[in-house]
Amino acid sequence: MWRSKDVSPLHGPEEAEQANVAAGASADARINHLRRVPLFSGFSERDLRQVIETSKIVEARAGAVLTTAGEPGDSFFVIIDGKAAVQTPVGVGDPLEPGDFFGEMSLLDGEPRSATITAKTAVRLLVVERAHFWRLLDEAPGLTRQILMVLSRRVRRLEQAANAMLRWT
């Protein structure tokens, strides 16, 4: 069973293992979950299988802290089902919904987490651990492009917010 100090499991170890099987732990069922995630739109069956081979699907209860700002990060997360809240040192971020991802920055730059992410509802997450993240990016170049586009949008939004704040001062 996958464990991380970042995520509180929805079930205990035995129940989680049973829930994973019941939730469709087979590769085909997990691929069907990924097909619903916009981050993986346009991915071939082969690309989706590579994602599945390098990841786990984990569930967490509403209220579970998924990541904590300032802590080291060792996983990348994609929300399959559910919603999560974002809290950064400068305020509340946009809520995260299916298809949104987080945790990539710590894996890319080795710095601590930049936000605390808390499950607003029960969530199902695709989780890629640090050891598999770079391999996944090498094997699924479409994912690299998608992550870069989202990171670019995030930087632009931050620049716009900073410029707006400067105009008001």
LODO-744038 format. One record per residue: residue in three letters; x, y, z of N, C-alpha, C in turn. Coordinates in steps of 0.02 Angstrom, whole numbers, padded with zeros to 5 digits, always signed. Atoms other than C-alpha are relative to their C-alpha. Layout:
BEGIN
alaXYZXYZXYZ;...
This chain:
BEGIN
met+00042-00060+00000+00000+00000+00000+00043+00062+00000;trp-00036-00063+00004+00060+00175-00040-00010+00039+00065;arg+00005-00042-00060+00098+00285+00110+00040+00064-00012;ser-00036-00063+00002+00149+00465+00123-00020+00040+00061;lys+00017-00044-00056+00160+00586+00266-00044+00057-00024;asp+00041-00054+00026+00072+00708+00150-00075-00015+00001;val+00070+00016+00008-00093+00614+00133-00024-00046+00056;ser+00032+00044-00049-00205+00541+00267-00046-00046-00039;pro+00041+00045+00041-00283+00384+00192-00073+00002+00021;leu+00071+00002-00013-00471+00370+00179-00016-00061+00044;his+00011+00062-00036-00459+00196+00253+00064-00020+00036;gly-00059+00030-00031-00341+00099+00368+00034-00044-00051;pro-00037+00040+00049-00210-00012+00283-00039-00057-00031;glu+00037+00056+00027-00322-00164+00266-00058+00023-00043;glu+00058-00025+00038-00476-00067+00211+00022+00035-00063;ala-00024-00035+00060-00373+00039+00091+00017-00049-00055;glu-00018+00050+00050-00306-00115+00005-00063-00029-00031;gln+00063+00026+00026-00483-00186-00011-00035+00053-00042;ala+00032-00053+00037-00550-00017-00067+00034+00011-00067;asn-00036-00008+00062-00413-00005-00198-00021-00053-00050;val+00023+00053+00044-00466-00172-00269-00071+00014-00022;ala+00070-00014+00016-00651-00127-00258-00008+00060-00045;ala+00005-00060+00040-00621+00043-00336+00026-00010-00071;gly-00024+00014+00067-00546-00040-00488+00074+00010-00006;ala-00072-00006+00000-00362-00063-00456+00031-00027-00065;ser-00027+00026+00062-00344-00150-00624+00021+00059-00043;ala-00026-00053+00043-00249-00051-00752-00055+00030-00044;asp+00053-00026+00043-00402-00038-00865-00046+00047+00038;ala+00044-00044-00040-00510+00036-00726+00037+00065+00015;arg-00038-00061-00015-00371+00158-00680+00007+00043-00062;ile-00003-00038+00063-00352+00208-00862-00066+00036-00012;asn+00066-00033+00007-00539+00245-00866-00004+00061+00045;his-00003-00058-00044-00513+00360-00716+00040+00056-00034;leu-00044-00051+00029-00372+00450-00807-00031+00032-00062;arg+00032-00028+00060-00474+00473-00966-00046+00059+00017;arg+00045-00054-00022-00590+00588-00865+00039+00062+00022;val-00041-00054-00025-00444+00699-00813+00027+00042-00058;pro-00021-00042+00056-00414+00848-00930+00076+00002-00011;leu-00073-00001+00007-00225+00844-00894+00023-00054-00049;phe-00020+00056+00042-00219+00678-00989-00039-00003-00065;ser+00039+00001+00062-00334+00726-01133+00048-00005-00059;gly-00042+00009+00059-00262+00673-01299+00055-00052+00010;phe-00052+00051-00011-00150+00542-01219-00021-00065-00034;ser+00013+00065+00031-00135+00378-01312-00008-00052+00056;glu+00007+00057-00047-00175+00212-01229+00069-00016+00029;arg-00069+00014-00023+00014+00183-01219+00022+00050+00052;asp-00020-00052-00048+00044+00350-01131-00037-00009+00066;leu+00039+00010-00061-00097+00316-01008+00026-00060+00040;arg-00028+00059-00034-00023+00145-00969+00066+00018+00035;gln-00063-00021-00032+00145+00227-00933-00015+00041+00063;val+00020-00038-00060+00059+00347-00813-00020-00048+00055;ile+00024+00049-00049-00026+00200-00726+00058-00038+00030;glu-00056+00040-00024+00137+00103-00713+00044+00038+00050;thr-00044-00040-00043+00223+00247-00623-00038+00036+00056;ser+00040-00037-00048+00082+00300-00508-00043-00047+00042;lys+00049+00034-00043-00041+00249-00373-00063+00043+00000;ile+00061-00038-00011-00222+00299-00348-00016-00006+00074;val+00010-00003-00072-00257+00353-00170-00062+00041+00015;glu+00058-00038-00022-00412+00413-00081+00015+00033+00067;ala-00007-00035-00063-00420+00540+00060-00068+00030+00019;arg+00063-00027-00026-00563+00601+00170-00003+00076-00007;ala+00009-00073-00004-00635+00776+00168+00035+00024+00064;gly-00036-00027-00057-00529+00882+00284+00072-00023+00006;ala-00069+00025-00003-00370+00782+00256+00048+00051-00030;val-00052-00044+00026-00214+00888+00234+00042-00041-00049;leu-00035+00037+00052-00137+00831+00071+00073+00020-00006;thr-00069-00025-00003+00018+00941+00074+00001+00058+00049;thr-00007-00054-00048+00085+01067+00198+00055+00048-00024;ala-00049-00051+00021+00172+01230+00148+00061-00003+00046;gly-00063-00001-00038+00354+01233+00201+00029-00069+00012;glu-00025+00068-00009+00370+01044+00211+00032-00025-00065;pro-00028+00029+00062+00476+00943+00090-00054-00037-00038;gly+00049+00035+00041+00380+00870-00054+00031-00060-00034;asp-00027+00060+00032+00402+00695-00119-00049-00031-00049;ser+00050+00027+00045+00248+00672-00228-00034+00055-00041;phe+00038-00041+00047+00152+00747-00374-00071-00029+00000;phe+00069+00022-00007-00039+00738-00365-00043+00026-00057;val+00051-00021+00048-00178+00744-00494-00067-00019+00031;ile+00066+00015-00027-00357+00758-00433-00042-00036-00053;ile+00044+00038+00045-00465+00624-00514-00072+00015+00017;asp+00068-00015-00024-00622+00651-00409+00006+00042+00063;gly+00002-00040-00060-00666+00779-00276+00028+00069-00009;lys-00023-00069+00001-00611+00954-00231+00048+00012+00059;ala-00049-00017-00052-00469+01030-00130+00008+00076+00004;ala-00011-00071-00012-00433+01200-00053+00075+00013+00001;val-00070-00020+00004-00269+01294-00077+00011+00059+00047;gln-00019-00055-00045-00190+01402+00057+00075+00012-00008;thr-00071-00019+00007-00026+01493+00020+00017+00051+00053;pro-00018-00051-00049+00073+01609+00132-00030+00069-00014;val+00029-00065+00017-00006+01756+00038-00076+00000-00005;gly+00073+00003+00001-00186+01695+00042-00027-00064-00030;val+00035+00058+00026-00313+01575-00027+00006-00002-00076;gly-00003+00009+00072-00289+01506-00202-00065-00026-00027;asp+00059+00028+00032-00417+01446-00326-00009-00072+00022;pro+00012+00070-00019-00500+01283-00273+00023-00047-00056;leu-00022+00051+00048-00435+01126-00358-00056-00050-00011;glu+00054+00045+00020-00553+01011-00452+00030-00056-00043;pro-00027+00054+00042-00537+00852-00556+00038+00028-00060;gly-00044-00021+00054-00397+00872-00681+00055+00048+00023;asp-00051-00044-00027-00302+00998-00575+00054-00041+00033;phe-00055+00036-00031-00132+00949-00508+00039+00047+00045;phe-00041-00038-00047-00013+01004-00372+00058-00043+00022;gly-00058+00036-00025+00154+00958-00297+00058-00003-00049;glu-00052+00005+00051+00252+00972-00458+00059+00046+00014;met-00054-00049-00010+00352+01125-00405+00054-00028+00046;ser-00050+00029-00046+00437+01036-00259+00041-00054-00034;leu-00037+00052+00035+00484+00893-00373+00046+00030-00053;leu-00041-00032+00052+00549+01010-00509+00060+00036+00029;asp-00055-00041-00025+00654+01124-00399+00029-00023+00067;gly-00027+00025-00062+00682+01026-00238-00015+00043+00061;glu+00017-00045-00055+00613+01168-00131-00060-00027+00039;pro+00058+00022-00039+00483+01146+00007-00066+00017-00035;arg+00067-00012+00027+00297+01144-00032-00017+00074+00007;ser+00018-00071-00001+00229+01317-00075-00071+00012+00024;ala+00070-00008-00021+00050+01283-00021-00022-00059+00043;thr+00034+00053-00036-00055+01186+00100-00063-00016-00039;ile+00058+00023+00038-00184+01084+00006-00041-00045+00046;thr+00045+00037-00044-00334+01017+00102-00059-00025-00040;ala+00058+00028+00035-00469+00901+00036-00064+00033+00026;lys+00065-00029-00018-00636+00995+00034-00054-00053+00002;thr+00045+00057+00003-00726+00834-00009+00044-00062+00002;ala-00040+00060+00010-00672+00654-00015+00032+00007-00069;val-00035-00007+00064-00542+00649-00153+00032-00066-00020;arg-00039+00055+00029-00467+00518-00267+00056+00034-00038;leu-00060-00032+00028-00290+00564-00318+00043-00050-00037;leu-00053+00036+00032-00166+00499-00442+00064+00028+00031;val-00061-00022-00036+00001+00505-00349+00061-00029-00034;val-00064+00021+00029+00173+00499-00429+00054+00020+00050;glu-00054-00014-00048+00318+00485-00307+00061+00027-00037;arg-00059-00032+00027+00480+00581-00334+00042-00048-00043;ala-00043+00048+00035+00574+00424-00388-00026-00015-00071;his+00029+00016+00065+00454+00401-00536-00018+00061-00041;phe+00023-00061+00034+00415+00582-00581+00040+00014-00063;trp-00041-00017+00059+00562+00614-00699-00007-00053-00054;arg+00010+00054+00049+00541+00444-00781-00066+00010-00037;leu+00065-00011+00031+00358+00483-00812+00003+00058-00049;leu-00006-00056+00047+00401+00651-00890+00038-00019-00063;asp-00037+00024+00058+00528+00565-01003-00043-00043-00045;glu+00040+00048+00038+00404+00431-01055-00065+00028-00027;ala+00063-00030+00022+00253+00545-01076+00011+00074-00014;pro-00016-00071+00014+00311+00706-01160-00062+00045-00002;gly+00061-00040-00001+00130+00763-01177-00014+00027+00070;leu+00010-00022-00068+00122+00773-00988+00046+00058+00016;thr-00047-00055-00011+00277+00883-00984-00027+00064-00030;arg+00028-00059+00033+00196+01003-01108-00059+00027+00040;gln+00059-00023-00039+00034+01009-01006+00022+00034+00065;ile-00025-00030-00063+00128+01043-00843+00031+00068-00014;leu-00031-00064+00016+00230+01181-00925-00052+00053-00016;met+00053-00049+00016+00073+01265-00994-00035+00024+00064;val+00034-00019-00061-00011+01262-00824+00046+00043+00044;leu-00047-00041-00039+00145+01327-00736+00006+00070-00029;ser-00004-00066+00032+00157+01468-00863-00062+00041+00017;arg+00062-00036-00018-00026+01515-00830+00002+00023+00073;arg-00004-00019-00070+00006+01514-00643+00046+00059+00010;val-00047-00056-00006+00156+01629-00661-00032+00064-00027;arg+00034-00059+00028+00056+01748-00772-00052+00028+00048;arg+00050-00024-00048-00086+01755-00645+00033+00034+00060;leu-00036-00031-00055+00038+01792-00506+00028+00069-00020;glu-00025-00064+00024+00118+01929-00610-00056+00051-00005;gln+00057-00045+00005-00053+02005-00646-00023+00023+00069;ala+00021-00018-00069-00099+02000-00461+00051+00047+00031;ala-00051-00044-00028+00067+02078-00411-00004+00070-00032;asn+00007-00065+00034+00047+02216-00542-00061+00038+00024;ala+00061-00032-00026-00130+02250-00483+00011+00028+00070;met-00014-00023-00068-00070+02263-00304+00045+00062+00000;leu-00045-00057+00005+00069+02384-00355-00037+00062-00022;arg+00039-00058+00023-00056+02496-00443-00042+00030+00056;trp+00042-00024-00055-00160+02508-00284+00040+00031+00056;thr-00041-00030-00053-00014+02561-00177+00029+00066-00020;
